[in-house]
């Protein structure tokens, strides 16, 4: 039986795959929702130290399999936005979220990347990459130091009004409540899993439960369940 989202690269609509930051086995259900032979995947490793870019690429090659073509971009200043049109998936991996956003801001890529995804590109964000998809990356301060000193922590805002908190455990719910008091919807993504987001609907393909927290509600989304998520117009 084909994966439920097997038509992702050719769907013409924005679809997001957001992982909580675990191992390939931890996120296998999420990966199986979009990985297909022949996909052209552009990988952004900028949350890592530059000397670790190669290691990050090897990690993802092992996770995705040899049938997927993985193209690692090591410096966005060496690429133009039109080059993304040759890709099926933009993959943004984990590491330090502030370093990731700093590279994107300095090279002027925040707008073009968001526009490509909104025009129908497929976005896979894992850990720091998942945080980037939200309104603001400062939610990552629980784990990441802002050593680069950026002051504008605006994310790609692919889900307006939503913050994404990876490496989530149920004991972190108070932290999510605190972020939600500012009016945001907060997605808590466990390491053993993640979510697929399409047309304002969040689906948990497995394995562990996802938290969806607003200022007035808390919802647990178990494997196989879906829910509408409130986004800002």
N, C-alpha and C positions, 0 to 999 in steps of 0.2 A: 504493500500500500504506500503510495507517495506521501511525502510530508505534507501537512495541511497547508503550508505556505509555499509550496513548491514553485508557484508562478511568480514569486517575489520580484526577481530582476526585471521581468517584462510586464509588470502589472500597470505601470503608468501612474501609480499612486504612492504616496509616502508611507513607508513602513519602517518601523524602528524595532530593532532587536537589542535589548539592553540586558547585559549580564552583571551578576553580582560580584564577580571577581574571583571565582574559584578555579579549580583545575579543569582541563578539558572533560574529564569524566564528570565533574560536578555540573558542568554546563552542557552536557551532551544533548539533553532534550531540547535546549534552546538552539544549539548549533544544528541539530538535525532538522529544525524547523525552516532553515534557509539554505544550508550547504547542499550544493549539487555539483556534479562533474561539469567542468567547463566554465565555471564562473570566473569572471575577471574581478579580482579583489585588490583594491588599493589600500595598503596598510600604512597608517600614520603612527609611528612609534615615539612621538615627541614627549610623552610623559616619562620616558626613560632617559637616563644619561646617554649621550651620543655613542659612547663606547659600548653600550648595551643594545644598540639598535639591531645588530646582527643576531644576538641571542633572542631578542623579541621576535624577529622574523622566523627563526628556526622553531620557536615555541608554537607560533601560529601555523607554520607549515605542517607540523606534526598534528596539531589539533584539527586542521581542515582537510588534510589528506592531499595526496599528490595530484589528484584530478582537478584541483582548484589552482588557477593561476594567481599567484600572489606577487604583487609588485610593491616593494617597499620604497616609499618616498622618504628620503633622508633629510631633505631641506625644502620647505615649501617655496622658498624664494627661487628655486630652480624649476618650478612648474607653473603653468598657467591654468586658470579655471577650466578652460575648454578641454583640458586633458582628462578631466573627470568624466566627460561624456563617453569615453572609451571603457569605462568601468561599469560593472554591475552593482558592486557593493563598496561602500566606504567603510573600512574597518579601523576603529580608533581604539587602541589598547590601553592597558593599565600602567600605573606608575604614579608620578606626582602630578596631580590635576592642575596645579598652578603653573608648573613648567610647561605642561601641554598647552594651556590657554595662552601663555606668554608667547610661545612660538607662533601660534595661530594669529594672535593680535599683531605681532611685529611684522609678519609677512602679509597682512591684509586679507587673510583667508576666511575670517569668520562669516562675512556676508556671502561670498561665493559658495562656501561649503553648505551653509544653511539653505541657500537658494537652490542648489543642486538637489538636496534631499527633498525640499518642498515641491520641486518640479517632478518628483517621482523616483528619485534615487533611493536606494536601500541603504540604511545606516545600521551598522553593528557597532555598538559601543560597549566596551567591557571595563568595569571598575571606573577608572578615571574617564574613559571614553563615554561611559553611561552618564556620569555626572555632567559631562560637557553638553549632553543633549538637553539638559534642563535650563531653567531661567538663569540660574546663578550657581557658580561652582563653589561658593564659600561653604556650602554644606559639607565639603570634603575636609574642612579644617580639623575634624575629629582624628584624622590620620595623616594629613599632608601638611608639611610646613610651607609657608609662602616665602621660600628663600629668594625667589626672583623679585619679590617686592611689587607685584602688580597691585594696582588699586581698583581697576575696573574688573570685577569678577563676573561680568555678564557672560552667560553661556550662549550656546547656539539658539536657545529658546525654540527648539523644534516642538516643544510642548509648552506653550505659553502658560505661565502661572504654576508650573510643576517643577519641583526639585527632585533630584534622584540621589538616593543615599545607598551606595553599595555596601557589601560586607555586613549586611543587616542581620541582627539577631533580635528575638523578641524582647530581650532586656533593654534594647535601644529605643523602645517606643516613646519614652519620655522625651528623648532628644528630638524625635520626629514631631511630637506634639508642639515642642517649643518652636520649631521652624514653621509649623503650620499656623501658629498664632499670627504670623505676619500676613496671612491670607493665602498662603500657598497650599497646593496639594503635594504631599510628599510620598514618593514611592520608596519603600524599603525593600531592597533586593538582597536576598540571601546569597551566600557564595555557591550553594547548591541550587542554582537556578537563575531565573530572570524573567523577563516579560517580552511579549510581542505587542506592539501598539500600532493600531490601524484604525483610522476614522474615529478617533476618540475612544476606542475600546481597548482595554488592557486585557491580555490573556496570559495566564501562567501556564507554559507548556510543561513545567516540572523543573525541579523536583520539590523543593521545600516551599513553604508558604511565603507569599509576598504580602507586605503591609501597604495599605493605602490610607493615609491619614490626612484629614482636613481639620480646620479649627473646630468643627462640630461633630466629626464622625471618625471612626476607626473601622477599617474593614480588613479582614484576613482573606486573601485570595489563594486558595489551594490549587494544586496541580489540576489542570483541566478546566478551571473556572475562568470566567470572563466578567468584566465589569466596565461600565462607562467611567471615564475619568474626567473630572471637571477641569477644563482649561479656560484660560482667559481669552476672550475674543480680541 
